[in-house]
Amino acid sequence: MMDIQSYIAAHKERFLEEWASLIRIPSVSCQPEHKADMTRCAERWKELLLAAGCQQAEIMPSQGNPFVFGEYRCSVTGNPSPVPTVLVYAHYDVMPVEPLEAWHSDPWEPSVRDGRLYARGADDDKGQAMIQAKAFEYLTQTGQLQCNVKFIFEGEEEIGSPSLEAFLEDHKELLQADIILVSDTSMIGKETPSITTGLRGLAYWQIEVDGPNRDLHSGHFGGAVKNPVNALCEMLAQVVDKDGRITIPGFYDEVLPIPQAEREMIAQIPFSQEKYNKAIDVDDVFGEVGYSTLERNSCRPSFDICGIWGGYTGEGSKTVLPSKAFAKVSCRLVANQDHAQISRAFVDYMQALAPKGVRVHVTPMHGGQGYVCPIDIPAYKAAEKGFELAFGKRPLAARRGGSIPIIAAFEAILGCKTILMGFGLEQNAIHSPNESMDLEVWEKGIVAVAAFYKELQKNAK
């Protein structure tokens, strides 16, 4: 039987050409002119999944762009135990490429330079989805796969997955699985492999503070009428206290402590506070007392004013007392915090803080749940073993500060956990010009995912 490294070497040129065939399709979901490209990319994925070993693959309509569904049903003789079912999720849509002049090569034509493949979608998510497809292909073509595998690829992740939840609800039975496997995240570094075990949730609002019925002369009215901009600043300044704690009533009621085992893993992550400060040009950091920077930006909630405006902001001076003030604000939330509940609590809190003389309107804009994967379940242990085999060292468990709301939706609707086996690196520059994928890491990713299946099979026996 051919080992996986030999299989990759024997088929590498074909792998790269198939990867390139996806990249050449400009599947930009946020630009209407690429609507036909979305279907073309879905059709190409259907072809590739069938070629890789799926017994069934089809294009499935949704409220928006189509989904691609593929399935491999394992038939294992002599094994009375049911085999595990893995649902692989990925997305085939990509971000726009503008500004084009910032690219060093054509973003729709893959270019290999210095051990990296450059193109839009090289990493996010066509490159990482190909890792999944090629690990699956190796196992089916060598007769080693003893799991049921389902694939669901969507074309709207980069615009917030507006059709996904309805699709999951409509196809619950079809998509039933024991574990969901996703490669759409990153590692700490090439020499520091890691598995993403947590993502923060999100709540976002716009605030409008109304005062007088028009902008007023600050000489005639200043000191006698409440200034909406002043009022808004006073209110927002009260949301975070001097110890970095968020003061919204009930905000921390459902926040779970960070397990000691995770804190110990976080402490092993290579990190220099001095380099961190220098990289963003600050002389000090601020956050919740009692937690490190890496804990604050991944495992603890936060509150931020994302934008604030009102009054005169043009060139020169204008002595005006504005009639209105606005802000956009957000909270990053952690697992167990309900974004809808937090959103309501914030609206109530702003009304309670509103001073006399102004009217406050808070509009919730969007939100999503956080997610945490236990590090003691069999599927996590299988992923851990896969990384260790491919990269030569045990991966760290690392929560991430960003949000992928669909992961929480998977758990809520399908009732199973998600393993985030991501192989991206910071230098891959996803969403930016000159996005790329490290080819050595890409190949190791195939090895890691194949090992995940074999370890999962072993644990199921």
Secondary structure, 3 states (H helix, E strand, C coil): CCCHHHHHHHHHHHHHHHHHHHHCCCCECCCHHHHHHHHHHHHHHHHHHHHHCCCEEEEECCCCCCEEEEEECCCCCCCCCCCCEEEEEEECCECCCCCHHHCCCCCCCCEEECCEEECCCCCCCHHHHHHHHHHHHHHHHCCCCCCEEEEEEECCHHHCCCCHHHHHHHCCCCCCCCEEEECCCECCECCECEEEEEECEEEEEEEEEECCCCCEEHHHHECCECCHHHHHHHHHHCCECCCCCECCCCCCCCCCCCCHHHHHHHHHCCCCHHHHHHHHCCCCCCCCCCCCHHHHCCCCCEEEEEEEECCCCCCCCCCEECCEEEEEEEEEECCCCCHHHHHHHHHHHHHHHCCCCCEEEEEEEEEECCEECCCCCHHHHHHHHHHHHHHCCCCEEEEECCCCHHHHHHHHHHCCCEEECCCECHHHCCCCCCCEEEHHHHHHHHHHHHHHHHHHHHHHC
